[in-house]
Amino acid sequence: MMPVKFSSKRPLTDDEEAEIQRMIASDPDNPELTDEQIANMRPLREAFPDLAAAIDRELARRGRPPVENPRRQVSIRLDPEVLDYYKSTGKGWQSRINDALRKAAGL
């Protein structure tokens, strides 16, 4: 981890910039790209279409699975005491309000 001596709140001095460039150049695991390497770069989808497709499939699976009958967002006005009570019960308070309304409606 780099020490905090390089602050982003002020411009770097020439000596600081030179030290940063020396540290970059001395990193064997991450050498700077040459102009030729940059010129030969291609988008991932062009260079590795199978890998790009696999990444797309993986990203499509993330998140919550689709539900058959999704809930709808509405705006409702509640008494402050009711809202405070349900919020005080912790995470999931909106679902508990939904359950109470379903019970009251006989669903």
Secondary structure, DSSP 4 states (H G I P E B T S, - for coil): ---TTS-TTSPPPHHHHHHHHHHHHT-TTSPPPPHHHHHT---HHHH-HHHHHHHHHHHHH-SPPP-SS----------HHHHHHHHHT-TTHHHHHHHHHHHHHT-
